[in-house]
Amino acid sequence: MLVHTDVAPRWEGGWVGETLVRESLDDLRERGLLVALLCPYIIDFVRQNTGYEGLVVADPAVSD
């Protein structure tokens, strides 16, 4: 479960958050894991980068 993405205020809106999220999702994919998302930033990131949609489960208590 990815619950929150936090970067220092001086790095907001830049490449830091995007890189953190992309590498986290890539790592989960490489390990064959699925993820539930609570963080609005990551939810928006996945909506904009549809190649990650297959990693997302709607309910973390239920395997898709």
Secondary structure by P-SEA (a helix, b strand, c coil): ccccccccccccccaaaaaaaaaaaaaaaaaccccccccaaaaaaaaacccccccccccccccc
